[in-house]
Amino acid sequence: MLDPNYVRENLEAVRAALAARNFPPAVLDHFAELDAERRRVNSEADDVNHERNNASKEIGALMQAGKTAEADAKKAEVAGLKGRQAELEKQRDEADVAMRELLSGLPNLPAADVPVGPDESANVEVRRWGTPREFDFEVKDHVDLGTELGILDLERAAKVAGSRFAILSGQGAKLERALVSFMLDVHTGEHGYTETQPPLIVNRETLFGTGQLPKFEEDLFTLTDDRGFSLIPTAEVPVTNYHRDEIVEAASLPMKFVAFTPCFRSEAGSYGRDTRGLIRQHQFEKVELVKICLPEESEKEHEELTANAEKILQLLELPYRTIVLSTGDMGFSARKTYDIEVWLPSQQTYREISSCSNCGDFQARRMGTRVRRAGGSKPEFVHTLNGSGLAVGRTWIAVLENYQQADGSVTVPEVLKPYMNGIERISKA
C-alpha cells in the first residue's frame, strides 16, 4: 500500500507514476477530495475540543462562585459540544476507511530506473547466459516427449480433475522430485536461505497483506465455506506474512526463506494462452525465495536474490536471459522486477521461469510489518522481496526439451544425477 503522506505531498508525481503503470490517475481526484474532507473535519474537531476545554474551565469557576444555574447551562453546552465532537470523529474515521480502501486498490510505484512503457514490448534485456543448443534432428516439445516416454499424462489428468492439470509418473515424477531437492539444497546450502513449509490455505488478511486482495480475487481458488480461506497462489503469500503486525529487531534482518509448495491459480482471463502442456496450469509446483530486509538494503538484496535464482539455471546448464520489466508489465505489488526466461527449443524463444521482485515497503504497509533499529528510534516499515527459485514445472519442461536426444530419450543433467538414484537417461519403459 502506498504511503498516504507521500501521495498527499506528491500528488502529481503519483499521477504520472500510475499513468506509466496503465492505471487511471483520475482515481487520485477522489483521494484529494477525501483528504480535503478529512482535514476539514479534523480542523473543526480541534476547534470543538478547544471550546469544550474552555467551557469546562468556566464551569468550575461558575460553581465556585455559586452560580449554579449558569454552570448547568454551560454543562448543557459542553454536552452538545461532546456530541458534535463524536460526530466529527465518526466522519474522520469514515474518511480514513475510504482513503485506505482507495489506496488498497492502487499498485506500487515503479523505481526510478524501471523502463517506462505500455507493456512487455518495453522490457529491457540486461544479460544472457549460455548458448542455445543446435540440434541435428527435429526437436519435440515437452508434451510429445513426456507422452511418448510415458512420464506425462494430460488426458487422465483432465479426466480426474479437468483441463490444465497434469500427471507425472515414473521417472518424470522422480525428475520433478530431483529438481525440488536440488533447488532446496542449493538455496539452503550455498545461498543461506532458511527452508520453511508454510500453510497451503490462507485467510483474507494474509492475501490482503501481499496484494492479492482486493484486486485479484478472481484469480484465487477460494474455499466455499464461510471462513474466507483460499488456496495459496504462491508461497510468497504465507511466508511474507509470517511477521504481519509485528515489529522485528534490525539485528534479525535480512530474513531469507525458501519454500517448496504447490501453487493454485484460476488463471482467470488467460484462456487461449499456453493451453498446451505444463506452461500454464491451475496447480503447479514452485520453489519460492522470500526476503525481509532493511529499506537501504533492498536493492542489493534484490540483485542477490535474482542471482540466486539464475544460479540454478547455470548449474543445470540451461540457457537463459534476464530482463527488467517495464512499468506497464510489472506485477501489482512490485516496484522493480527482473524476469528470468529459459530457452525452450520447441518454441525457439525464451520463456519466463522466474520473476524476482523488490516490493519496497508496499507489502509491509499492508501487513503492518516494521523494524526497530538500535537507539530507540521510531519503528519503520521493512522492505520485502520475492522470486521463484525456480518454477519447478517449467524447469522440468526446460530439462526435457534442452536435453532431448534423437531417439526420444532425455539425458539427465549432471547435477541432478545424485538425486536420480544413478539414472543417467530417461527412456521409454
N, C-alpha and C positions, 0 to 999 in steps of 0.2 A: 504494500500500500504506500502511496506517495505521502510525503510529509506535508500536512496541511499548511504549516507555516511557510514552507518553501513554495508551495503552489500559490499561496496568498501573495507572497512578496515577488514572485516571478511569473505572473500570470501569462504574459505574452510569450515568454520563453517556453513555458509548458505547452501553450497552444501550438507553437511551432514544432515542438518535440512530438506531440500527439499527431499532428498532421503528417510528420515524417513516418509515423507508425501506422498510417492509414486509418487513424481513429478520428472521428469528427470532433474538432476542437470546440465546436459550439457548446458542448456539454459544460464547458467552463463558465459559460454565461450563467448557468443555473448555480454553479458553485459560488460565483461572485454575488449573486442575489442572496443566497443562503448566508454567506459570510457577512454581508451588509446587515441582514436582519439579525444575525447573532450579535454583532457589535452594537446595534441599536438597542436590543433587549438588555445586553449587559450594561450599557451605559444607564438605561433607565433603572435597572435593578440597583445599580450603585447609588443612584440618586435617592431611590426609595429607602434603601438601607441607611443612608445618611439622615434622612428625615426621621426614620424610626429611632435612631440613636439620639438625635436631638430631642425628640418628643419624650423619650424615656427619661432623659435628664430633667426635662421640665416637670414631669410627673412627680419626681422625687422632691423637687423644690416646692411644688404646689402642696404636696402632702405635709411637708414640714411647716408650711405657712398656714395650715389648717383650711386651705381652700379645697375642700373635698369635692364639691360639685364640679369645679373646673378640672380637678385631677381626673374625675370619672369621665368627663368629656374628652380629655386628652387620651385616656386609656382606650376609648372607643375609636379615636383617630388612629392610634397605634395598631389596633386590631385590624382596621381597614387596610393600613399600610402593609401589615403582615400578609393579609390575603392577596394584595396586589403583588407583593414580592414572590409569593408562592406561584402565582400565575405566570409571572415573568420567568421564573426559574424553569417552569414546565415548558414554556416557549423556547427557552435557550436549549433545554435538553432535546426537544424535538428537532431543532435546527442542527444540533450536534449529530443526532442519529441520521438525519437526512444527508448531511455532509459526508459522514462516514460511509453510508450506502453508496453515495455517488463516487467517492474515491475508491471504494472497493471494486468498482467496475472499470477503473482506468488502468491501462497497462503501465509497466515500468518505463522510465525514461531512458533512452539509449545513452551509452557512454559517449564521450566526445569523439573518440576515434572509431566509432562504428560507421561504416559506409552508409550514406543516405541513398535510398532507392525504394521503389514501389513494391518490389517482390524479389524472388530468388535471382532474377536477372542481374541484380546489382550486387550480389555476393562477390567477395574477392578471395581468390586463391592465395594462400600465404606460403604453402610449401607442398612438395610431393616427396614420397619415399618409395623406392623400389621401381622396377620396370615391369610392366605387364608382360606376361609370358607369351611367346609366339608359338602357336600350335600348328602342327603339320597334319592335322585331321580336323574334321568338322566338330566344333565343340557342342556340348549339350548343356541345357540349363539344369538347375538343381532338381527340378521336378522330374524330368526324364531320367537323370542319373539316379536319383533316390528311388524312383519307382522300379526301374529295371534292376537295381541292386536289391530290392526287397526291403529297404530300410525306411521308406517313406510311403505312407498310405493316406491319401487325401479322401478317397471315396468312402472308406469305412469311417473316417473321422466325420465326414458330412452326415453319414447315417446315424452315428452316435450322438452328434452334437449339432451339426449344421455347417454351413459354409464358413470358411475362414478359421477352420480348426485343422489340426494335423495329428497323425500318429507316427511316432518314430519307433522303430523296432530293431532288435538285434544290435548290429554294430553301429547303426545310426543312433540309437539311444545311448550306446556306450560312448560314441564320439561326442554327443552333447554333454554327457556327464564329465568326460575328459576335459572338454573346454571349460566347463564351470570350475572344476578343481584346479586346473592350470591358472585361470584368471585369478581366483581367490588366493592361490599360493603366491603369485607374483605381487599382487597388491598388498597382501599382509606381510610377506617376507621381504620384498625389495622396496616397496613404497611406503610402508609404515602405517597402513590403514588397520583399524580395528574391525574384525569381522563381527557382524551383528545379524540377528534374524528377527525382523520386525513382524507385527501382525499383518495379515493379508486383508483384513477388514478394518476400516477406519470410520470414525464419526465425522459429522459435518464440520465441527470446529477444526479438525485436522485438515480436511480438504480446503477449508477457507484459508488456513494458515499458509499453504503453499500456492494458493491462487487458482485451484481448480473450481472452487465455488466463489461467487455465484455464477460466473460467466459460462462455465463449461460443463454444466450439469448433464447435458445430453450426451456427453462423451463417456459418462460413467455407467458402470453396471451397478445399479442401486438395488439393495435388498428390499423385498416387498413388505417387510414388517414395518412397524411404526417407530422404530428406533433411529432411523436416519443413517443406517450403515450402508457403506458401499465397498465393493472390491477395489483394491488399490490399482491405479493405472500405472504406477511405478513405485519402486521402493523409496524414491525421493520423498514421497508424501509422508509416510510414517517416520522415517529416520530423521528428516529435517525437523519434524515436530517433537522429537524427544525432549527438547528443553523449552517447549512452549510455556509461556507465563513464568519463566524462571530468570533469575539473574545469576550468570555464571561468573566465575573469577577469571581475570585476564590470564593468570598463570596456567589455566586449563586449556587455553587456545594455542594453536588451532586444534579442533577436534576433527578427526578423519575417520570416517566409517565406510565400510564396504559391505554390501548385502546382495546375496543372490535370492531372487524371488521370481515366481510367476507374476505376470502383469496382465491386467484385463482392461480392454478398451472397446467401446462400442463402435469406434471408427465412424461416428455419425458424419454424414456429408462426404464420405470418401468412397462411396460406391462407384465402381468402374475403374478405380485406381489400384494397380498392383494386385489384381484379384487372383493371379496365378501363383500358386505355391505359398511360400512362407514369408514373403516380403511384408505383408500387412495382415496380421492375424488378430482375432479377438482375444486369444490367450497366447502369450509368448513369454520367454524367459530372458532375464536380464541380470547382469552383474552391475550394480549401481554404486557410484562413488559420491559421497556427500561430505562437504567440509563446512565447518562453522569457525569463523576467524575474526580477528580484529579488522576494523574498517581499512586501516592503512596497509594491511597485508593481502587484501583480496585480489588485487591484480596479479601479484606474484603467485598466490595460491592458485589462481585460475590458469596461469601458464603451466604450472606444475601439474595440476590435475589433467589438463589436456595432454601433456607429455606422458603421463602415466597411462592414459588410455591408448595413446599411439604406440607405446612400448609393447603392448600385447600384439598388435599387428606386425610390428617389427620382428618379434620373436617367432611369430607364425610365418614370417616371410611372405606376407600378403601386401601387395602394392596398395598404396592409399594416397589420398591428398587431403589437406586440411584447408578449410575455407572459413572466413569470418562472415557471419550473416549480416545482411543489410537491415536497416531499420524496418523495412516492410516485410521481412521474413522471420524476424525473431519471435520467440515464444512470449507469452503474456508477462511472465514474471522476470524475464531476463533483461539485464542492461547491456550485456555483451555475450555473444555465443559463438563458439567455434564448432562447426560440424566436421567430423572426420568421415570421409567417404572411401569405402573399399572398392577395389576394381572387381567387376563381375564380367568375365569373358563372354558369357552368353548375351549380355546386353551391350558389350563394348563401351561401357561407361562406368563411372564411379557412382556408388550408391551409399547413402547415409548408413553408418553403422554406430555412430556415437554423436551425441550432442552435448557439449560441455559449456555450461552457462555460469556466469557470475551474476547473481541476483542483487548484489549490493545489500541494502537494508530493507528492501521491498518486502520480502517474506518475513523478516524479523519484526517489522512493524505490525504485520497482520497477526503474528504469533505472540508478540509481547516478549521476545527473547532479547535480553540485554546483557551487557558485560560491565562488571565493576573493576575499574583499574585500581592500582595501589594509590594510597594517599587520600582516600575518601572522596574522590571526585564523583560527580553525579553519574549514575549508570547510563550507558548509551547503547544503542542498538548494534547488534553484531551484524556481520555480513555472512551470507550463505551462498554456497556453490554446489553444483551437482553435475554429474555426467555419467554416461554409460561407459562401463569399462570391461566388457562391451555388451551390446545386444547379442545374446547367445545364438538365437536362431539365424540372424543374418551372418554371424561368424561361421556357423555351420554351413550356410549356403556358400560363402566365400571359399571355405576349405574344399568343399566338393567340386566347385567349378574350377578353381585355380589348380587343384592337384589331380584333376581327372586325367585318365590315360586313354590311349586309343582303343583299348579293349573294353572300355566302360568301367574299369575299376578306378579306385581313388587311393593314391598313396597317402600315408599318414604323415603330417608334418613332424619333423624331428623332435620338437619339444613336447609333442603330445604322446610319443611312443611309450614313455614310462607310465602314462595314465591309461593306456590302451592294453595293458597286460601283454605287451610284446607284439601286438598286432601291427604290422607294417603296411598292410594294404587291405582296403575294404573291397571285397569281391562278392559277386553273387553267390549265395549259398547253394 
